[in-house]
Amino acid sequence: MSEAALRFLADESCDFGVVQVLRANGYDVVALTEIASRTIDSEVIALSYNEKRILLTEDKDFASRFSRSYSNPLPRQCKEIVTRGHY
């Protein structure tokens, strides 16, 4: 993978099978279940932002909880991914 390769952060709700498949395909994936016992949303967002990782979550309410909790709205990219992920 190149230096500009995608990097991921999988939160506790993300199926670990997703982590395994991404890793098997050469992606850099940090799984919160491997590094922390419990995290709060603000810590997850901070870690993802500080390490420049794409957050993987199956928590459909994560984005709306984050938006309500902080004065800064979610970046447009996050909103778009959440919107496209709803079926």
KOLVEXSE-926396 format. One record per residue: chain; residue in three letters; x, y, z of N, C-alpha, C, O, CB in turn. Coordinates in Angstrom, 1 decimal, padded with zeros to 4 digits. Glycine has a CB too. Layout:
N
<atom kette="A" rest="ALA" n_X="X" n_Y="Y" n_Z="Z" ca_X="X" ca_Y="Y" ca_Z="Z" c_X="X" c_Y="Y" c_Z="Z" o_X="X" o_Y="Y" o_Z="Z" cb_X="X" cb_Y="Y" cb_Z="Z"/>
...
***
This chain:
87
<atom kette="A" rest="MET" n_X="000.8" n_Y="-001.2" n_Z="000.0" ca_X="000.0" ca_Y="000.0" ca_Z="000.0" c_X="000.9" c_Y="001.2" c_Z="000.0" o_X="002.0" o_Y="001.3" o_Z="000.6" cb_X="-001.0" cb_Y="000.0" cb_Z="001.2"/>
<atom kette="A" rest="SER" n_X="000.4" n_Y="002.3" n_Z="-000.7" ca_X="001.2" ca_Y="003.5" ca_Z="-000.7" c_X="001.0" c_Y="004.3" c_Z="000.5" o_X="000.2" o_Y="004.0" o_Z="001.4" cb_X="000.8" cb_Y="004.3" cb_Z="-001.9"/>
<atom kette="A" rest="GLU" n_X="001.8" n_Y="005.3" n_Z="000.7" ca_X="001.7" ca_Y="006.2" ca_Z="001.9" c_X="000.4" c_Y="006.9" c_Z="002.0" o_X="-000.1" o_Y="007.2" o_Z="003.1" cb_X="002.8" cb_Y="007.3" cb_Z="001.8"/>
<atom kette="A" rest="ALA" n_X="-000.3" n_Y="007.1" n_Z="000.8" ca_X="-001.6" ca_Y="007.7" ca_Z="000.8" c_X="-002.7" c_Y="006.7" c_Z="000.9" o_X="-003.9" o_Y="007.1" o_Z="000.7" cb_X="-001.7" cb_Y="008.6" cb_Z="-000.5"/>
<atom kette="A" rest="ALA" n_X="-002.4" n_Y="005.5" n_Z="001.3" ca_X="-003.4" ca_Y="004.5" ca_Z="001.4" c_X="-004.5" c_Y="004.8" c_Z="002.5" o_X="-004.2" o_Y="005.5" o_Z="003.4" cb_X="-002.8" cb_Y="003.1" cb_Z="001.7"/>
<atom kette="A" rest="LEU" n_X="-005.6" n_Y="004.3" n_Z="002.3" ca_X="-006.7" ca_Y="004.5" ca_Z="003.3" c_X="-006.4" c_Y="003.8" c_Z="004.6" o_X="-005.8" o_Y="002.7" o_Z="004.6" cb_X="-008.0" cb_Y="003.9" cb_Z="002.7"/>
<atom kette="A" rest="ARG" n_X="-006.7" n_Y="004.5" n_Z="005.7" ca_X="-006.5" ca_Y="004.0" ca_Z="007.0" c_X="-007.8" c_Y="004.0" c_Z="007.7" o_X="-008.6" o_Y="004.9" o_Z="007.6" cb_X="-005.4" cb_Y="004.8" cb_Z="007.8"/>
<atom kette="A" rest="PHE" n_X="-008.1" n_Y="003.0" n_Z="008.5" ca_X="-009.4" ca_Y="002.8" ca_Z="009.1" c_X="-009.3" c_Y="002.7" c_Z="010.6" o_X="-008.3" o_Y="002.2" o_Z="011.2" cb_X="-010.1" cb_Y="001.6" cb_Z="008.5"/>
<atom kette="A" rest="LEU" n_X="-010.4" n_Y="003.1" n_Z="011.3" ca_X="-010.6" ca_Y="002.9" ca_Z="012.7" c_X="-011.9" c_Y="002.2" c_Z="012.9" o_X="-013.0" o_Y="002.8" o_Z="012.5" cb_X="-010.5" cb_Y="004.2" cb_Z="013.6"/>
<atom kette="A" rest="ALA" n_X="-012.0" n_Y="001.0" n_Z="013.4" ca_X="-013.2" ca_Y="000.2" ca_Z="013.6" c_X="-013.6" c_Y="000.4" c_Z="015.0" o_X="-012.9" o_Y="000.0" o_Z="015.9" cb_X="-013.0" cb_Y="-001.3" cb_Z="013.2"/>
<atom kette="A" rest="ASP" n_X="-014.9" n_Y="000.9" n_Z="015.2" ca_X="-015.3" ca_Y="001.0" ca_Z="016.6" c_X="-015.9" c_Y="-000.3" c_Z="017.1" o_X="-015.9" o_Y="-001.3" o_Z="016.4" cb_X="-016.4" cb_Y="002.1" cb_Z="016.7"/>
<atom kette="A" rest="GLU" n_X="-016.4" n_Y="-000.3" n_Z="018.3" ca_X="-016.8" ca_Y="-001.5" ca_Z="019.0" c_X="-018.0" c_Y="-002.2" c_Z="018.3" o_X="-018.2" o_Y="-003.4" o_Z="018.4" cb_X="-017.2" cb_Y="-001.2" cb_Z="020.4"/>
<atom kette="A" rest="SER" n_X="-018.8" n_Y="-001.4" n_Z="017.5" ca_X="-019.9" ca_Y="-002.0" ca_Z="016.9" c_X="-019.6" c_Y="-002.6" c_Z="015.5" o_X="-020.4" o_Y="-003.3" o_Z="014.9" cb_X="-021.0" cb_Y="-000.9" cb_Z="016.7"/>
<atom kette="A" rest="CYS" n_X="-018.4" n_Y="-002.4" n_Z="015.0" ca_X="-018.0" ca_Y="-002.9" ca_Z="013.7" c_X="-017.7" c_Y="-004.4" c_Z="013.8" o_X="-017.0" o_Y="-004.8" o_Z="014.7" cb_X="-016.8" cb_Y="-002.1" cb_Z="013.2"/>
<atom kette="A" rest="ASP" n_X="-018.3" n_Y="-005.1" n_Z="012.9" ca_X="-018.1" ca_Y="-006.6" ca_Z="012.9" c_X="-016.6" c_Y="-006.8" c_Z="012.6" o_X="-016.0" o_Y="-006.3" o_Z="011.7" cb_X="-019.0" cb_Y="-007.2" cb_Z="011.7"/>
<atom kette="A" rest="PHE" n_X="-016.0" n_Y="-007.7" n_Z="013.5" ca_X="-014.6" ca_Y="-007.9" ca_Z="013.4" c_X="-014.2" c_Y="-008.6" c_Z="012.1" o_X="-013.0" o_Y="-008.5" o_Z="011.6" cb_X="-014.1" cb_Y="-008.7" cb_Z="014.6"/>
<atom kette="A" rest="GLY" n_X="-015.1" n_Y="-009.2" n_Z="011.5" ca_X="-014.9" ca_Y="-009.8" ca_Z="010.1" c_X="-014.5" c_Y="-008.8" c_Z="009.1" o_X="-013.7" o_Y="-009.1" o_Z="008.2" cb_X="-016.1" cb_Y="-010.6" cb_Z="009.7"/>
<atom kette="A" rest="VAL" n_X="-015.1" n_Y="-007.6" n_Z="009.2" ca_X="-014.7" ca_Y="-006.5" ca_Z="008.3" c_X="-013.3" c_Y="-006.1" c_Z="008.5" o_X="-012.5" o_Y="-005.9" o_Z="007.6" cb_X="-015.6" cb_Y="-005.3" cb_Z="008.6"/>
<atom kette="A" rest="VAL" n_X="-012.8" n_Y="-006.0" n_Z="009.8" ca_X="-011.5" ca_Y="-005.7" ca_Z="010.1" c_X="-010.5" c_Y="-006.8" c_Z="009.5" o_X="-009.5" o_Y="-006.4" o_Z="008.9" cb_X="-011.3" cb_Y="-005.7" cb_Z="011.7"/>
<atom kette="A" rest="GLN" n_X="-010.9" n_Y="-008.0" n_Z="009.7" ca_X="-010.0" ca_Y="-009.1" ca_Z="009.2" c_X="-009.9" c_Y="-009.0" c_Z="007.6" o_X="-008.8" o_Y="-009.2" o_Z="007.1" cb_X="-010.6" cb_Y="-010.4" cb_Z="009.6"/>
<atom kette="A" rest="VAL" n_X="-011.0" n_Y="-008.8" n_Z="006.9" ca_X="-011.0" ca_Y="-008.7" ca_Z="005.5" c_X="-010.1" c_Y="-007.6" c_Z="005.0" o_X="-009.3" o_Y="-007.7" o_Z="004.1" cb_X="-012.4" cb_Y="-008.6" cb_Z="004.9"/>
<atom kette="A" rest="LEU" n_X="-010.3" n_Y="-006.4" n_Z="005.6" ca_X="-009.5" ca_Y="-005.2" ca_Z="005.2" c_X="-008.0" c_Y="-005.5" c_Z="005.5" o_X="-007.2" o_Y="-005.2" o_Z="004.6" cb_X="-010.0" cb_Y="-004.0" cb_Z="006.0"/>
<atom kette="A" rest="ARG" n_X="-007.7" n_Y="-006.1" n_Z="006.6" ca_X="-006.3" ca_Y="-006.3" ca_Z="006.9" c_X="-005.7" c_Y="-007.4" c_Z="005.9" o_X="-004.6" o_Y="-007.2" o_Z="005.5" cb_X="-006.1" cb_Y="-006.9" cb_Z="008.4"/>
<atom kette="A" rest="ALA" n_X="-006.5" n_Y="-008.4" n_Z="005.6" ca_X="-006.0" ca_Y="-009.4" ca_Z="004.7" c_X="-005.8" c_Y="-008.8" c_Z="003.3" o_X="-005.0" o_Y="-009.3" o_Z="002.5" cb_X="-007.1" cb_Y="-010.5" cb_Z="004.5"/>
<atom kette="A" rest="ASN" n_X="-006.4" n_Y="-007.7" n_Z="003.0" ca_X="-006.2" ca_Y="-007.0" ca_Z="001.7" c_X="-005.2" c_Y="-005.9" c_Z="001.8" o_X="-005.1" o_Y="-005.0" o_Z="000.9" cb_X="-007.5" cb_Y="-006.5" cb_Z="001.2"/>
<atom kette="A" rest="GLY" n_X="-004.5" n_Y="-005.8" n_Z="002.9" ca_X="-003.4" ca_Y="-004.9" ca_Z="003.1" c_X="-003.7" c_Y="-003.5" c_Z="003.7" o_X="-002.8" o_Y="-002.7" o_Z="003.7" cb_X="-002.8" cb_Y="-004.7" cb_Z="001.8"/>
<atom kette="A" rest="TYR" n_X="-004.9" n_Y="-003.3" n_Z="004.2" ca_X="-005.2" ca_Y="-002.0" ca_Z="004.7" c_X="-004.8" c_Y="-001.9" c_Z="006.2" o_X="-004.8" o_Y="-002.9" o_Z="006.9" cb_X="-006.7" cb_Y="-001.8" cb_Z="004.6"/>
<atom kette="A" rest="ASP" n_X="-004.5" n_Y="-000.7" n_Z="006.6" ca_X="-004.1" ca_Y="-000.4" ca_Z="008.0" c_X="-005.4" c_Y="-000.2" c_Z="008.8" o_X="-006.1" o_Y="000.8" o_Z="008.5" cb_X="-003.2" cb_Y="000.9" cb_Z="008.0"/>
<atom kette="A" rest="VAL" n_X="-005.7" n_Y="-001.1" n_Z="009.7" ca_X="-007.0" ca_Y="-001.0" ca_Z="010.4" c_X="-006.7" c_Y="-001.1" c_Z="011.9" o_X="-006.0" o_Y="-002.1" o_Z="012.3" cb_X="-008.0" cb_Y="-002.1" cb_Z="010.0"/>
<atom kette="A" rest="VAL" n_X="-007.1" n_Y="-000.2" n_Z="012.7" ca_X="-007.1" ca_Y="-000.2" ca_Z="014.1" c_X="-008.5" c_Y="-000.6" c_Z="014.6" o_X="-009.4" o_Y="000.1" o_Z="014.3" cb_X="-006.5" cb_Y="001.1" cb_Z="014.8"/>
<atom kette="A" rest="ALA" n_X="-008.6" n_Y="-001.6" n_Z="015.4" ca_X="-009.9" ca_Y="-002.0" ca_Z="016.0" c_X="-009.9" c_Y="-001.6" c_Z="017.4" o_X="-009.1" o_Y="-002.0" o_Z="018.2" cb_X="-010.1" cb_Y="-003.6" cb_Z="015.8"/>
<atom kette="A" rest="LEU" n_X="-010.9" n_Y="-000.8" n_Z="017.8" ca_X="-011.0" ca_Y="-000.3" ca_Z="019.2" c_X="-011.1" c_Y="-001.5" c_Z="020.2" o_X="-010.6" o_Y="-001.4" o_Z="021.3" cb_X="-012.2" cb_Y="000.6" cb_Z="019.4"/>
<atom kette="A" rest="THR" n_X="-011.7" n_Y="-002.6" n_Z="019.8" ca_X="-011.8" ca_Y="-003.7" ca_Z="020.7" c_X="-010.4" c_Y="-004.3" c_Z="021.1" o_X="-010.3" o_Y="-005.0" o_Z="022.1" cb_X="-012.7" cb_Y="-004.8" cb_Z="020.1"/>
<atom kette="A" rest="GLU" n_X="-009.4" n_Y="-004.0" n_Z="020.3" ca_X="-008.1" ca_Y="-004.5" ca_Z="020.5" c_X="-007.3" c_Y="-003.5" c_Z="021.4" o_X="-006.3" o_Y="-003.9" o_Z="022.0" cb_X="-007.4" cb_Y="-004.8" cb_Z="019.2"/>
<atom kette="A" rest="ILE" n_X="-007.7" n_Y="-002.3" n_Z="021.5" ca_X="-006.8" ca_Y="-001.3" ca_Z="022.2" c_X="-007.5" c_Y="-000.6" c_Z="023.4" o_X="-006.8" o_Y="000.0" o_Z="024.2" cb_X="-006.4" cb_Y="-000.2" cb_Z="021.2"/>
<atom kette="A" rest="ALA" n_X="-008.8" n_Y="-000.7" n_Z="023.5" ca_X="-009.5" ca_Y="-000.1" ca_Z="024.6" c_X="-010.8" c_Y="-000.9" c_Z="025.0" o_X="-011.4" o_Y="-001.5" o_Z="024.1" cb_X="-010.0" cb_Y="001.4" cb_Z="024.2"/>
<atom kette="A" rest="SER" n_X="-011.1" n_Y="-000.9" n_Z="026.3" ca_X="-012.2" ca_Y="-001.6" ca_Z="026.7" c_X="-013.5" c_Y="-000.9" c_Z="026.5" o_X="-014.5" o_Y="-001.5" o_Z="026.0" cb_X="-012.1" cb_Y="-002.0" cb_Z="028.2"/>
<atom kette="A" rest="ARG" n_X="-013.6" n_Y="000.4" n_Z="026.7" ca_X="-014.8" ca_Y="001.2" ca_Z="026.5" c_X="-014.3" c_Y="002.6" c_Z="026.0" o_X="-013.4" o_Y="003.1" o_Z="026.6" cb_X="-015.7" cb_Y="001.2" cb_Z="027.8"/>
<atom kette="A" rest="THR" n_X="-015.0" n_Y="003.1" n_Z="025.1" ca_X="-014.7" ca_Y="004.5" ca_Z="024.6" c_X="-016.0" c_Y="005.3" c_Z="024.5" o_X="-017.1" o_Y="004.7" o_Z="024.3" cb_X="-013.9" cb_Y="004.5" cb_Z="023.3"/>
<atom kette="A" rest="ILE" n_X="-015.9" n_Y="006.6" n_Z="024.6" ca_X="-017.0" ca_Y="007.4" ca_Z="024.4" c_X="-016.9" c_Y="008.1" c_Z="023.0" o_X="-015.8" o_Y="008.1" o_Z="022.4" cb_X="-017.1" cb_Y="008.5" cb_Z="025.5"/>
<atom kette="A" rest="ASP" n_X="-018.0" n_Y="008.5" n_Z="022.5" ca_X="-018.0" ca_Y="009.0" ca_Z="021.1" c_X="-017.0" c_Y="010.0" c_Z="020.8" o_X="-016.3" o_Y="010.0" o_Z="019.8" cb_X="-019.4" cb_Y="009.6" cb_Z="020.8"/>
<atom kette="A" rest="SER" n_X="-016.8" n_Y="011.0" n_Z="021.8" ca_X="-015.8" ca_Y="012.1" ca_Z="021.5" c_X="-014.4" c_Y="011.5" c_Z="021.4" o_X="-013.6" o_Y="012.1" o_Z="020.6" cb_X="-015.9" cb_Y="013.1" cb_Z="022.6"/>
<atom kette="A" rest="GLU" n_X="-014.1" n_Y="010.5" n_Z="022.2" ca_X="-012.8" ca_Y="009.9" ca_Z="022.1" c_X="-012.6" c_Y="009.1" c_Z="020.7" o_X="-011.5" o_Y="009.2" o_Z="020.2" cb_X="-012.5" cb_Y="008.9" cb_Z="023.2"/>
<atom kette="A" rest="VAL" n_X="-013.6" n_Y="008.5" n_Z="020.3" ca_X="-013.6" ca_Y="007.8" ca_Z="019.0" c_X="-013.3" c_Y="008.8" c_Z="017.9" o_X="-012.5" o_Y="008.6" o_Z="017.0" cb_X="-014.9" cb_Y="007.0" cb_Z="018.7"/>
<atom kette="A" rest="ILE" n_X="-014.1" n_Y="009.9" n_Z="017.9" ca_X="-013.9" ca_Y="010.9" ca_Z="016.9" c_X="-012.5" c_Y="011.5" c_Z="016.9" o_X="-011.9" o_Y="011.7" o_Z="015.9" cb_X="-015.0" cb_Y="012.0" cb_Z="017.0"/>
<atom kette="A" rest="ALA" n_X="-012.1" n_Y="011.8" n_Z="018.1" ca_X="-010.7" ca_Y="012.4" ca_Z="018.3" c_X="-009.6" c_Y="011.5" c_Z="017.8" o_X="-008.7" o_Y="011.9" o_Z="017.0" cb_X="-010.5" cb_Y="012.8" cb_Z="019.8"/>
<atom kette="A" rest="LEU" n_X="-009.7" n_Y="010.2" n_Z="018.1" ca_X="-008.7" ca_Y="009.3" ca_Z="017.6" c_X="-008.7" c_Y="009.2" c_Z="016.1" o_X="-007.7" o_Y="009.2" o_Z="015.5" cb_X="-009.0" cb_Y="007.9" cb_Z="018.3"/>
<atom kette="A" rest="SER" n_X="-009.9" n_Y="009.1" n_Z="015.5" ca_X="-010.1" ca_Y="009.0" ca_Z="014.1" c_X="-009.5" c_Y="010.2" c_Z="013.4" o_X="-008.8" o_Y="010.1" o_Z="012.4" cb_X="-011.5" cb_Y="008.8" cb_Z="013.7"/>
<atom kette="A" rest="TYR" n_X="-009.8" n_Y="011.4" n_Z="013.9" ca_X="-009.3" ca_Y="012.6" ca_Z="013.4" c_X="-007.8" c_Y="012.8" c_Z="013.5" o_X="-007.1" o_Y="013.1" o_Z="012.5" cb_X="-010.0" cb_Y="013.8" cb_Z="014.0"/>
<atom kette="A" rest="ASN" n_X="-007.3" n_Y="012.5" n_Z="014.7" ca_X="-005.9" ca_Y="012.7" ca_Z="015.0" c_X="-005.0" c_Y="011.8" c_Z="014.2" o_X="-003.9" o_Y="012.1" o_Z="013.8" cb_X="-005.6" cb_Y="012.6" cb_Z="016.5"/>
<atom kette="A" rest="GLU" n_X="-005.5" n_Y="010.6" n_Z="014.0" ca_X="-004.7" ca_Y="009.6" ca_Z="013.2" c_X="-005.1" c_Y="009.5" c_Z="011.8" o_X="-004.6" o_Y="008.7" o_Z="011.0" cb_X="-004.9" cb_Y="008.2" cb_Z="013.8"/>
<atom kette="A" rest="LYS" n_X="-006.0" n_Y="010.4" n_Z="011.4" ca_X="-006.4" ca_Y="010.5" ca_Z="009.9" c_X="-006.9" c_Y="009.2" c_Z="009.5" o_X="-006.5" o_Y="008.7" o_Z="008.4" cb_X="-005.2" cb_Y="011.0" cb_Z="009.1"/>
<atom kette="A" rest="ARG" n_X="-007.8" n_Y="008.6" n_Z="010.2" ca_X="-008.4" ca_Y="007.3" ca_Z="009.9" c_X="-009.9" c_Y="007.5" c_Z="009.6" o_X="-010.6" o_Y="008.3" o_Z="010.1" cb_X="-008.2" cb_Y="006.3" cb_Z="011.1"/>
<atom kette="A" rest="ILE" n_X="-010.4" n_Y="006.7" n_Z="008.7" ca_X="-011.8" ca_Y="006.6" ca_Z="008.3" c_X="-012.5" c_Y="005.8" c_Z="009.4" o_X="-012.1" o_Y="004.6" o_Z="009.7" cb_X="-012.0" cb_Y="006.1" cb_Z="006.9"/>
<atom kette="A" rest="LEU" n_X="-013.5" n_Y="006.3" n_Z="010.0" ca_X="-014.2" ca_Y="005.6" ca_Z="011.0" c_X="-015.2" c_Y="004.6" c_Z="010.4" o_X="-016.0" o_Y="004.9" o_Z="009.6" cb_X="-015.0" cb_Y="006.6" cb_Z="012.0"/>
<atom kette="A" rest="LEU" n_X="-015.1" n_Y="003.3" n_Z="010.9" ca_X="-016.0" ca_Y="002.3" ca_Z="010.5" c_X="-016.9" c_Y="002.0" c_Z="011.7" o_X="-016.4" o_Y="001.7" o_Z="012.8" cb_X="-015.2" cb_Y="001.0" cb_Z="010.0"/>
<atom kette="A" rest="THR" n_X="-018.2" n_Y="002.1" n_Z="011.5" ca_X="-019.1" ca_Y="001.8" ca_Z="012.6" c_X="-020.4" c_Y="001.2" c_Z="012.0" o_X="-020.8" o_Y="001.5" o_Z="010.9" cb_X="-019.4" cb_Y="003.1" cb_Z="013.4"/>
<atom kette="A" rest="GLU" n_X="-021.1" n_Y="000.4" n_Z="012.8" ca_X="-022.4" ca_Y="-000.1" ca_Z="012.4" c_X="-023.5" c_Y="000.6" c_Z="013.3" o_X="-024.6" o_Y="000.2" o_Z="013.2" cb_X="-022.5" cb_Y="-001.6" cb_Z="012.5"/>
<atom kette="A" rest="ASP" n_X="-023.1" n_Y="001.6" n_Z="014.0" ca_X="-023.9" ca_Y="002.3" ca_Z="014.9" c_X="-024.6" c_Y="003.4" c_Z="014.0" o_X="-024.0" o_Y="004.4" o_Z="013.8" cb_X="-023.2" cb_Y="003.0" cb_Z="016.1"/>
<atom kette="A" rest="LYS" n_X="-025.9" n_Y="003.1" n_Z="013.6" ca_X="-026.6" ca_Y="004.1" ca_Z="012.7" c_X="-026.9" c_Y="005.4" c_Z="013.4" o_X="-027.1" o_Y="006.4" o_Z="012.7" cb_X="-027.9" cb_Y="003.4" cb_Z="012.3"/>
<atom kette="A" rest="ASP" n_X="-026.8" n_Y="005.5" n_Z="014.7" ca_X="-027.1" ca_Y="006.8" ca_Z="015.4" c_X="-025.9" c_Y="007.5" c_Z="015.8" o_X="-026.0" o_Y="008.6" o_Z="016.3" cb_X="-027.9" cb_Y="006.5" cb_Z="016.6"/>
<atom kette="A" rest="PHE" n_X="-024.7" n_Y="007.0" n_Z="015.4" ca_X="-023.4" ca_Y="007.7" ca_Z="015.9" c_X="-023.4" c_Y="009.1" c_Z="015.3" o_X="-023.1" o_Y="010.0" o_Z="016.1" cb_X="-022.3" cb_Y="006.8" cb_Z="015.3"/>
<atom kette="A" rest="ALA" n_X="-023.6" n_Y="009.3" n_Z="014.1" ca_X="-023.4" ca_Y="010.6" ca_Z="013.5" c_X="-024.4" c_Y="011.6" c_Z="014.1" o_X="-024.1" o_Y="012.7" o_Z="014.3" cb_X="-023.6" cb_Y="010.5" cb_Z="012.0"/>
<atom kette="A" rest="SER" n_X="-025.7" n_Y="011.2" n_Z="014.3" ca_X="-026.7" ca_Y="012.1" ca_Z="014.8" c_X="-026.3" c_Y="012.4" c_Z="016.3" o_X="-026.5" o_Y="013.6" o_Z="016.7" cb_X="-028.1" cb_Y="011.5" cb_Z="014.7"/>
<atom kette="A" rest="ARG" n_X="-025.9" n_Y="011.5" n_Z="017.1" ca_X="-025.5" ca_Y="011.7" ca_Z="018.4" c_X="-024.3" c_Y="012.7" c_Z="018.5" o_X="-024.3" o_Y="013.6" o_Z="019.3" cb_X="-025.1" cb_Y="010.4" cb_Z="019.2"/>
<atom kette="A" rest="PHE" n_X="-023.3" n_Y="012.5" n_Z="017.6" ca_X="-022.2" ca_Y="013.4" ca_Z="017.5" c_X="-022.6" c_Y="014.8" c_Z="017.1" o_X="-022.2" o_Y="015.8" o_Z="017.7" cb_X="-021.2" cb_Y="012.8" cb_Z="016.5"/>
<atom kette="A" rest="SER" n_X="-023.5" n_Y="014.9" n_Z="016.2" ca_X="-023.9" ca_Y="016.2" ca_Z="015.7" c_X="-024.7" c_Y="017.0" c_Z="016.8" o_X="-024.5" o_Y="018.2" o_Z="017.0" cb_X="-024.9" cb_Y="016.1" cb_Z="014.5"/>
<atom kette="A" rest="ARG" n_X="-025.5" n_Y="016.3" n_Z="017.6" ca_X="-026.2" ca_Y="016.9" ca_Z="018.7" c_X="-025.3" c_Y="017.3" c_Z="019.9" o_X="-025.6" o_Y="018.2" o_Z="020.6" cb_X="-027.3" cb_Y="016.0" cb_Z="019.2"/>
<atom kette="A" rest="SER" n_X="-024.2" n_Y="016.6" n_Z="020.0" ca_X="-023.3" ca_Y="016.8" ca_Z="021.2" c_X="-022.3" c_Y="017.9" c_Z="021.0" o_X="-021.8" o_Y="018.4" o_Z="022.0" cb_X="-022.6" cb_Y="015.5" cb_Z="021.5"/>
<atom kette="A" rest="TYR" n_X="-022.1" n_Y="018.3" n_Z="019.8" ca_X="-021.0" ca_Y="019.2" ca_Z="019.5" c_X="-021.5" c_Y="020.4" c_Z="018.7" o_X="-022.4" o_Y="020.2" o_Z="017.9" cb_X="-019.8" cb_Y="018.6" cb_Z="018.8"/>
<atom kette="A" rest="SER" n_X="-020.9" n_Y="021.6" n_Z="018.9" ca_X="-021.4" ca_Y="022.7" ca_Z="018.2" c_X="-021.0" c_Y="022.7" c_Z="016.7" o_X="-021.7" o_Y="023.3" o_Z="015.9" cb_X="-020.8" cb_Y="024.0" cb_Z="018.8"/>
<atom kette="A" rest="ASN" n_X="-019.9" n_Y="022.0" n_Z="016.4" ca_X="-019.5" ca_Y="021.9" ca_Z="015.0" c_X="-020.2" c_Y="020.8" c_Z="014.3" o_X="-020.3" o_Y="019.7" o_Z="014.8" cb_X="-017.9" cb_Y="021.7" cb_Z="014.9"/>
<atom kette="A" rest="PRO" n_X="-020.9" n_Y="021.1" n_Z="013.2" ca_X="-021.6" ca_Y="020.0" ca_Z="012.4" c_X="-020.6" c_Y="019.0" c_Z="011.8" o_X="-019.4" o_Y="019.3" o_Z="011.7" cb_X="-022.4" cb_Y="020.6" cb_Z="011.3"/>
<atom kette="A" rest="LEU" n_X="-021.1" n_Y="017.9" n_Z="011.5" ca_X="-020.2" ca_Y="016.9" ca_Z="010.9" c_X="-019.8" c_Y="017.4" c_Z="009.5" o_X="-020.5" o_Y="018.1" o_Z="008.8" cb_X="-021.0" cb_Y="015.5" cb_Z="010.7"/>
<atom kette="A" rest="PRO" n_X="-018.6" n_Y="017.0" n_Z="009.1" ca_X="-018.1" ca_Y="017.4" ca_Z="007.8" c_X="-019.1" c_Y="016.8" c_Z="006.7" o_X="-019.7" o_Y="015.8" o_Z="007.0" cb_X="-016.7" cb_Y="017.0" cb_Z="007.5"/>
<atom kette="A" rest="ARG" n_X="-019.2" n_Y="017.5" n_Z="005.6" ca_X="-020.0" ca_Y="017.1" ca_Z="004.5" c_X="-019.8" c_Y="015.6" c_Z="004.1" o_X="-020.7" o_Y="014.9" o_Z="003.9" cb_X="-019.9" cb_Y="017.9" cb_Z="003.3"/>
<atom kette="A" rest="GLN" n_X="-018.5" n_Y="015.2" n_Z="004.1" ca_X="-018.2" ca_Y="013.8" ca_Z="003.7" c_X="-018.9" c_Y="012.8" c_Z="004.7" o_X="-019.4" o_Y="011.8" o_Z="004.2" cb_X="-016.7" cb_Y="013.6" cb_Z="003.7"/>
<atom kette="A" rest="CYS" n_X="-018.9" n_Y="013.1" n_Z="006.0" ca_X="-019.5" ca_Y="012.2" ca_Z="006.9" c_X="-021.0" c_Y="012.1" c_Z="006.7" o_X="-021.5" o_Y="011.0" o_Z="006.7" cb_X="-019.2" cb_Y="012.6" cb_Z="008.4"/>
<atom kette="A" rest="LYS" n_X="-021.6" n_Y="013.2" n_Z="006.5" ca_X="-023.0" ca_Y="013.2" ca_Z="006.3" c_X="-023.4" c_Y="012.4" c_Z="005.1" o_X="-024.3" o_Y="011.6" o_Z="005.0" cb_X="-023.6" cb_Y="014.6" cb_Z="006.1"/>
<atom kette="A" rest="GLU" n_X="-022.5" n_Y="012.5" n_Z="004.0" ca_X="-022.8" ca_Y="011.8" ca_Z="002.8" c_X="-022.7" c_Y="010.3" c_Z="003.0" o_X="-023.5" o_Y="009.5" o_Z="002.5" cb_X="-021.9" cb_Y="012.3" cb_Z="001.7"/>
<atom kette="A" rest="ILE" n_X="-021.7" n_Y="009.9" n_Z="003.7" ca_X="-021.5" ca_Y="008.4" ca_Z="003.9" c_X="-022.6" c_Y="007.9" c_Z="004.7" o_X="-023.2" o_Y="006.8" o_Z="004.4" cb_X="-020.1" cb_Y="008.2" cb_Z="004.6"/>
<atom kette="A" rest="VAL" n_X="-023.0" n_Y="008.6" n_Z="005.8" ca_X="-024.1" ca_Y="008.1" ca_Z="006.6" c_X="-025.4" c_Y="008.1" c_Z="005.8" o_X="-026.1" o_Y="007.1" o_Z="005.9" cb_X="-024.4" cb_Y="009.1" cb_Z="007.8"/>
<atom kette="A" rest="THR" n_X="-025.7" n_Y="009.1" n_Z="005.0" ca_X="-026.9" ca_Y="009.1" ca_Z="004.1" c_X="-026.9" c_Y="007.9" c_Z="003.2" o_X="-027.9" o_Y="007.3" o_Z="003.0" cb_X="-027.0" cb_Y="010.4" cb_Z="003.4"/>
<atom kette="A" rest="ARG" n_X="-025.8" n_Y="007.7" n_Z="002.5" ca_X="-025.7" ca_Y="006.6" ca_Z="001.5" c_X="-025.8" c_Y="005.2" c_Z="002.2" o_X="-026.2" o_Y="004.3" o_Z="001.6" cb_X="-024.4" cb_Y="006.7" cb_Z="000.7"/>
<atom kette="A" rest="GLY" n_X="-025.4" n_Y="005.2" n_Z="003.5" ca_X="-025.5" ca_Y="003.9" ca_Z="004.2" c_X="-026.8" c_Y="003.5" c_Z="004.7" o_X="-027.0" o_Y="002.3" o_Z="005.1" cb_X="-024.5" cb_Y="004.0" cb_Z="005.4"/>
<atom kette="A" rest="HIS" n_X="-027.8" n_Y="004.4" n_Z="004.7" ca_X="-029.2" ca_Y="004.1" ca_Z="005.1" c_X="-029.9" c_Y="003.4" c_Z="004.0" o_X="-029.9" o_Y="003.8" o_Z="002.9" cb_X="-029.9" cb_Y="005.3" cb_Z="005.6"/>
<atom kette="A" rest="TYR" n_X="-030.5" n_Y="002.3" n_Z="004.3" ca_X="-031.3" ca_Y="001.5" ca_Z="003.3" c_X="-032.8" c_Y="001.6" c_Z="003.5" o_X="-033.5" o_Y="001.0" o_Z="002.8" cb_X="-030.8" cb_Y="000.1" cb_Z="003.3"/>
***
